[in-house]
Amino acid sequence: MIASPAQITRHHLANQAAPAYSLIRKVCACGKASTAKQLTQNGKCAACALAAVRAAIMPGDFAKLQHMLGAVQGKPKNRWGWRNYFAAGSGQQHEAMQRLVAAGLATAGRACGDMIYFYATRLGCKAAGLDAAGIKRAMED
């Protein structure tokens, strides 16, 4: 296919209209390197954003998130993400799961009797410390 001069001009103008930032490396306030796009969109690097999410939930809730994903001590990290569910009854467990849902780390699923199943989101998997392979395992149906 031969490009016409008008097509070349349109591509050139589209490239000029792109935002000034791209994947240029910048430094976050914490001192870690991040992309300019990440800093412009969120105001902080991915590590700081993840730390803010972890600080927003209670420590017991974080332990439930890790249990939900099988990310517990005693299991090798390459096996984390082998499960992605937590059956919560009424009471304290349900309240903890609702806080995780509000933080965007989990979603509510189907109800089975007086229990409700909750599932971790991608952000929840990252917060629990799963690597890319673990996230892929956890997100499989």
N, C-alpha and C positions, 0 to 999 in steps of 0.2 A: 504494500500500500504506500502510495506516495502522498506525503503531507502537502497540503496546499498552503500558500502564504497566509491565508486567513486563519487556518487552523493553527499554524505556528504562533500567530499573533495572539489568538485566544488562549493558548497554553501559557504563553509568556505573561499575559495579563493575569491569568489565574494564579500563577506562581508568585507574582508580585503582590497579590491581594492576600496571600497566606499570612498568618500571624508571624510576628518577628521572632518569637521564641520557637524552638522546635526541640531538638534533643540536646541542646547546648547544656553542658554541665555547669551547675551553680552549687552554692553551698547553703545549706539550711542554717537556721539560727542555732541548731544544736552542734553544728560543725561537720555534719555528714554531707557527702556529695549527693546531689539529686538533679533531676532534669529541670530545666526552667519551666517546662509545661506543668510538671507536678507542683512546683512551688507556686505558679500562677493560679492554678485551679484550686488548690487546697490550702495554700499559705504555709505548708510544712511538708517535710519529706514523708515518705511512706512509713518509715520507722517511727517518726513522731506521731503520725496519725494513728498507727496501730497502738502505740503506747497510750494515747488519749482514750481509745476505745477500751483498752484493758483497765484503765483507771476509772472508767465510768461504771464498771460493773463491780459487784462484790466478789471477794476472793472465793467464796463458796460457789458462786455462780460459775466462775472460771473453771473450777474443778469439775463441775457438772458438764461444762462444754467439752473439756478434755475427755471425760468419761464417754460422752456421746460419740466421740470420734475414735475411741479406742487408743487415745494418746495418753497412756498412763505409764508410770515408771514400772519397769520390769518387762515391758514390751520393747523390742528394738524399734528404732525410728522408721526403719524401712517397712514396718507392718502397720504404722499409724494410718488411720483412715479406712481400716478394714470394715468398720461399721459407721453408720451415720443415722442414728436414731436414739431417742430417749423417751421412754414411756413415763409420763408424769401423772401421778394421781392428783387429788386435791390437796390443798395445804401448801406447805413450804416449797415443795418441789415445783408445783405449778407456778407459784409466784416467782421463783428463780427463773423458770423458763420464760415467763412473760417479760422479765427484765432483759433477758437475752434477745427476745424478739424485738423489744423496743430499741435495743442497741443495734439491731440489724445483724446480729450474729447467728440467729436461728429463725426458723419459720414454723408455724403450727401446721400440723398435718391432720390426719384422720383421727376420729375418736373411736375407741373400742371399749364399750362399757363406760366405766367411770374414769378411764385413762385416756389421755390425749398424747399422740405421738408428735414429737418435735424433731426437726431436722436442721442440721447446721448449714449455713450459707457459705459461699466462697470466702467471704470476709471472716466468718467464724472459723473456718479451716485455717486461714492465715494467722488469726489471733491465737489459735491453739498451738501453732508451731509446725504445721504440716508443710512438707515440701511439695513441689509440683506434682510428683507421682502420687503422693498421699492425697492431695486435693482431687486428683483425677479419680482415684479409687473411691473416695468418699462421695463424689458427685455421680457415680455410675448408678443406674437404676437397679 
